[in-house]
């Protein structure tokens, strides 16, 4: 009854609030956002490799064009991924009371 509730209240007061465990990447970013950004990152890397191959072959015009695509897709993918990670790391941590 009342004694149990007061004992629980005293126990909570002694323990105090505890910090929530830091979430990992899977909990920080919604899976849909991660799945949306991964193809952009992959395309940026692929296009950068293609630009390097074109430059090594001596086709500088094609290499420049492909490099622009690499910067656009890679910048969008990795840039938004970094922004999402930074936003989640600067968010205030939750406090959980027992």
N, CA, C and O of each residue as an XYZ file, in Angstrom:
392
protein
N       0.797     -1.172      0.000
C       0.000      0.000      0.000
C       0.850      1.251      0.000
O       1.717      1.453     -0.850
N       0.566      2.087      0.995
C       1.232      3.397      1.084
C       2.713      3.249      1.395
O       3.532      4.011      0.881
N       3.069      2.265      2.240
C       4.477      2.060      2.590
C       5.301      1.658      1.366
O       6.443      2.089      1.208
N       4.712      0.832      0.506
C       5.426      0.405     -0.704
C       5.684      1.599     -1.621
O       6.776      1.746     -2.169
N       4.674      2.444     -1.781
C       4.837      3.621     -2.642
C       5.884      4.579     -2.089
O       6.682      5.129     -2.849
N       5.890      4.782     -0.792
C       6.883      5.685     -0.209
C       8.282      5.067     -0.287
O       9.265      5.789     -0.451
N       8.380      3.743     -0.173
C       9.679      3.075     -0.308
C      10.195      3.229     -1.739
O      11.383      3.467     -1.955
N       9.287      3.091     -2.721
C       9.682      3.279     -4.123
C      10.127      4.714     -4.370
O      11.094      4.951     -5.093
N       9.424      5.669     -3.772
C       9.782      7.078     -3.944
C      11.156      7.360     -3.333
O      11.960      8.087     -3.917
N      11.424      6.786     -2.156
C      12.740      6.968     -1.534
C      13.841      6.339     -2.389
O      14.923      6.907     -2.543
N      13.550      5.164     -2.940
C      14.533      4.490     -3.787
C      14.840      5.334     -5.035
O      16.004      5.483     -5.405
N      13.800      5.887     -5.685
C      13.989      6.749     -6.854
C      14.787      7.992     -6.493
O      15.613      8.456     -7.279
N      14.540      8.528     -5.306
C      15.245      9.723     -4.868
C      16.724      9.421     -4.635
O      17.579     10.248     -4.952
N      17.034      8.254     -4.088
C      18.422      7.863     -3.873
C      19.144      7.597     -5.188
O      20.284      8.021     -5.375
N      18.472      6.889     -6.104
C      19.106      6.539     -7.384
C      19.277      7.760     -8.274
O      20.287      7.888     -8.967
N      18.316      8.638     -8.260
C      18.367      9.812     -9.130
C      18.138      9.420    -10.586
O      18.001      8.240    -10.906
N      18.096     10.418    -11.463
C      17.907     10.102    -12.878
C      19.186      9.500    -13.459
O      20.296      9.867    -13.075
N      19.005      8.591    -14.369
C      20.162      7.989    -15.039
C      20.111      8.356    -16.512
O      19.032      8.498    -17.087
N      21.261      8.505    -17.108
C      21.321      8.864    -18.524
C      20.952      7.658    -19.368
O      21.301      6.522    -19.046
N      20.254      7.919    -20.437
C      19.895      6.852    -21.370
C      21.159      6.390    -22.092
O      22.072      7.188    -22.302
N      21.224      5.119    -22.474
C      22.390      4.654    -23.212
C      22.495      5.366    -24.558
O      21.482      5.667    -25.189
N      23.725      5.633    -24.991
C      23.926      6.305    -26.266
C      23.516      5.372    -27.393
O      23.996      4.240    -27.467
N      22.640      5.830    -28.263
C      22.184      4.951    -29.336
C      23.259      4.792    -30.407
O      24.077      5.688    -30.616
N      23.249      3.658    -31.076
C      24.166      3.410    -32.176
C      23.631      4.020    -33.459
O      22.589      4.676    -33.470
N      24.366      3.792    -34.543
C      23.989      4.369    -35.829
C      22.608      3.901    -36.268
O      21.844      4.681    -36.836
N      22.279      2.639    -36.014
C      20.993      2.106    -36.453
C      19.832      2.796    -35.738
O      18.747      2.938    -36.303
N      20.063      3.225    -34.487
C      18.994      3.897    -33.752
C      18.987      5.396    -34.012
O      17.951      6.045    -33.867
N      20.132      5.952    -34.394
C      20.225      7.385    -34.599
C      19.512      7.797    -35.881
O      18.667      8.693    -35.875
N      19.856      7.144    -36.961
C      19.251      7.483    -38.241
C      18.085      6.548    -38.516
O      18.203      5.333    -38.357
N      16.990      7.101    -38.917
C      15.910      6.206    -39.323
C      16.379      5.367    -40.513
O      17.036      5.882    -41.418
N      16.044      4.095    -40.510
C      16.498      3.231    -41.601
C      16.094      3.733    -42.985
O      16.825      3.522    -43.953
N      14.967      4.379    -43.088
C      14.536      4.886    -44.395
C      15.489      5.973    -44.898
O      15.798      6.019    -46.089
N      15.953      6.838    -44.012
C      16.897      7.880    -44.423
C      18.216      7.276    -44.848
O      18.805      7.700    -45.843
N      18.686      6.289    -44.105
C      19.927      5.615    -44.447
C      19.799      4.917    -45.802
O      20.697      5.015    -46.638
N      18.709      4.227    -46.014
C      18.500      3.547    -47.299
C      18.363      4.543    -48.444
O      18.748      4.241    -49.573
N      17.830      5.703    -48.171
C      17.697      6.726    -49.204
C      19.058      7.311    -49.585
O      19.301      7.584    -50.761
N      19.942      7.507    -48.612
C      21.226      8.168    -48.871
C      22.301      7.238    -49.419
O      23.207      7.698    -50.114
N      22.226      5.952    -49.128
C      23.266      5.033    -49.571
C      23.455      4.992    -51.090
O      24.603      4.971    -51.533
N      22.412      4.980    -51.907
C      22.642      4.996    -53.358
C      23.350      6.260    -53.844
O      24.122      6.197    -54.801
N      23.105      7.395    -53.212
C      23.804      8.625    -53.577
C      25.297      8.497    -53.272
O      26.140      8.887    -54.079
N      25.612      7.946    -52.097
C      27.015      7.747    -51.724
C      27.689      6.779    -52.691
O      28.806      7.024    -53.147
N      27.012      5.692    -52.998
C      27.561      4.684    -53.898
C      27.787      5.261    -55.294
O      28.825      5.015    -55.907
N      26.834      6.015    -55.789
C      26.974      6.609    -57.116
C      28.111      7.617    -57.139
O      28.849      7.688    -58.122
N      28.268      8.393    -56.082
C      29.370      9.344    -56.017
C      30.723      8.663    -56.068
O      31.629      9.125    -56.761
N      30.866      7.560    -55.332
C      32.130      6.819    -55.354
C      32.367      6.212    -56.733
O      33.474      6.290    -57.266
N      31.345      5.616    -57.304
C      31.476      4.995    -58.623
C      31.864      6.026    -59.679
O      32.736      5.770    -60.510
N      31.222      7.179    -59.646
C      31.519      8.214    -60.637
C      32.928      8.783    -60.437
O      33.588      9.134    -61.415
N      33.394      8.880    -59.206
C      34.754      9.348    -58.963
C      35.772      8.373    -59.550
O      36.773      8.792    -60.131
N      35.517      7.078    -59.399
C      36.400      6.068    -59.987
C      36.370      6.170    -61.508
O      37.408      6.060    -62.161
N      35.178      6.380    -62.075
C      35.058      6.519    -63.530
C      35.794      7.775    -64.013
O      36.423      7.751    -65.071
N      35.722      8.855    -63.259
C      36.432     10.081    -63.634
C      37.936      9.859    -63.609
O      38.651     10.358    -64.478
N      38.415      9.126    -62.634
C      39.840      8.819    -62.556
C      40.279      7.965    -63.744
O      41.352      8.180    -64.308
N      39.451      7.004    -64.117
C      39.782      6.160    -65.275
C      39.814      6.970    -66.562
O      40.690      6.774    -67.404
N      38.863      7.876    -66.712
C      38.826      8.714    -67.917
C      40.044      9.641    -67.959
O      40.621      9.868    -69.022
N      40.427     10.171    -66.802
C      41.594     11.052    -66.756
C      42.869     10.283    -67.081
O      43.745     10.796    -67.777
N      42.975      9.061    -66.583
C      44.150      8.243    -66.883
C      44.208      7.859    -68.361
O      45.288      7.639    -68.909
N      43.042      7.779    -68.999
C      42.987      7.464    -70.427
C      43.272      8.704    -71.274
O      43.460      8.595    -72.486
N      43.304      9.874    -70.649
C      43.621     11.098    -71.368
C      42.416     11.858    -71.888
O      42.577     12.864    -72.578
N      41.205     11.398    -71.570
C      39.990     12.084    -72.018
C      39.563     13.066    -70.921
O      38.705     12.758    -70.094
N      40.179     14.252    -70.933
C      39.969     15.219    -69.869
C      38.575     15.828    -69.879
O      38.040     16.167    -68.823
N      37.988     15.970    -71.043
C      36.629     16.517    -71.113
C      35.619     15.601    -70.454
O      34.782     16.040    -69.665
N      35.707     14.322    -70.788
C      34.808     13.331    -70.179
C      35.096     13.181    -68.685
O      34.174     13.027    -67.884
N      36.373     13.226    -68.315
C      36.743     13.106    -66.898
C      36.160     14.264    -66.084
O      35.672     14.062    -64.972
N      36.212     15.464    -66.638
C      35.649     16.615    -65.933
C      34.150     16.512    -65.755
O      33.621     16.830    -64.690
N      33.460     16.066    -66.802
C      32.008     15.916    -66.726
C      31.616     14.858    -65.693
O      30.706     15.064    -64.890
N      32.310     13.735    -65.728
C      32.007     12.656    -64.779
C      32.358     13.089    -63.352
O      31.670     12.716    -62.401
N      33.420     13.870    -63.207
C      33.800     14.367    -61.887
C      32.733     15.299    -61.304
O      32.494     15.300    -60.097
N      32.104     16.081    -62.161
C      31.006     16.939    -61.691
C      29.872     16.088    -61.133
O      29.316     16.399    -60.080
N      29.528     15.008    -61.845
C      28.485     14.105    -61.343
C      28.914     13.453    -60.025
O      28.097     13.279    -59.121
N      30.193     13.094    -59.921
C      30.691     12.485    -58.684
C      30.561     13.455    -57.514
O      30.165     13.065    -56.416
N      30.895     14.715    -57.757
C      30.790     15.707    -56.684
C      29.344     15.977    -56.288
O      29.038     16.159    -55.110
N      28.459     16.000    -57.280
C      27.042     16.258    -56.982
C      26.441     15.098    -56.193
O      25.845     15.309    -55.137
N      26.594     13.880    -56.699
C      25.971     12.734    -56.030
C      26.676     12.404    -54.716
O      26.016     12.151    -53.708
N      28.007     12.404    -54.716
C      28.732     12.122    -53.483
C      28.532     13.201    -52.442
O      28.414     12.911    -51.251
N      28.492     14.449    -52.887
C      28.256     15.546    -51.952
C      26.881     15.474    -51.321
O      26.719     15.723    -50.126
N      25.892     15.131    -52.133
C      24.532     14.999    -51.591
C      24.448     13.828    -50.615
O      23.901     13.968    -49.521
N      24.984     12.684    -51.005
C      24.887     11.497    -50.150
C      25.668     11.640    -48.863
O      25.116     11.508    -47.771
N      26.975     11.916    -48.996
C      27.809     12.006    -47.800
C      27.527     13.273    -46.998
O      27.634     13.263    -45.772
N      27.171     14.353    -47.670
C      26.860     15.595    -46.964
C      25.621     15.482    -46.102
O      25.620     15.901    -44.945
N      24.568     14.918    -46.664
C      23.339     14.744    -45.875
C      23.525     13.709    -44.773
O      22.955     13.841    -43.690
N      24.323     12.677    -45.050
C      24.604     11.672    -44.023
C      25.369     12.301    -42.859
O      25.060     12.045    -41.695
N      26.364     13.121    -43.175
C      27.133     13.800    -42.121
C      26.256     14.785    -41.355
O      26.369     14.896    -40.134
N      25.392     15.494    -42.056
C      24.495     16.439    -41.380
C      23.540     15.713    -40.437
O      23.275     16.187    -39.333
N      23.029     14.576    -40.866
C      22.114     13.814    -40.014
C      22.845     13.271    -38.790
O      22.302     13.293    -37.686
N      24.067     12.787    -38.975
C      24.836     12.295    -37.828
C      25.186     13.413    -36.862
O      25.124     13.236    -35.646
N      25.555     14.562    -37.408
C      25.894     15.695    -36.539
C      24.665     16.186    -35.773
O      24.756     16.513    -34.590
N      23.526     16.234    -36.447
C      22.296     16.679    -35.775
C      21.917     15.718    -34.660
O      21.456     16.144    -33.600
N      22.107     14.432    -34.890
C      21.742     13.464    -33.857
C      22.724     13.487    -32.694
O      22.340     13.207    -31.559
N      24.000     13.820    -32.962
C      24.970     13.844    -31.870
C      24.873     15.113    -31.036
O      25.285     15.113    -29.877
N      24.340     16.193    -31.596
C      24.205     17.428    -30.828
C      22.853     17.554    -30.163
O      22.612     18.504    -29.419
N      21.962     16.601    -30.424
C      20.644     16.636    -29.779
C      20.825     16.360    -28.295
O      21.687     15.567    -27.914
N      20.022     17.004    -27.451
C      20.150     16.753    -26.015
C      19.798     15.301    -25.682
O      18.839     14.749    -26.222
N      20.579     14.690    -24.794
C      20.323     13.300    -24.442
C      19.113     13.232    -23.509
O      18.860     14.135    -22.711
N      18.394     12.151    -23.639
C      17.201     11.955    -22.825
C      17.599     11.501    -21.434
O      18.605     10.813    -21.262
N      16.827     11.878    -20.463
C      17.047     11.432    -19.091
C      15.900     10.531    -18.723
O      14.732     10.888    -18.877
N      16.245      9.353    -18.233
C      15.236      8.351    -17.901
C      15.244      8.161    -16.399
O      16.299      7.941    -15.804
N      14.085      8.244    -15.785
C      13.966      7.985    -14.355
C      13.442      6.567    -14.161
O      12.589      6.094    -14.911
N      13.964      5.911    -13.153
C      13.501      4.539    -12.901
C      12.142      4.549    -12.268
O      11.587      3.489    -11.981
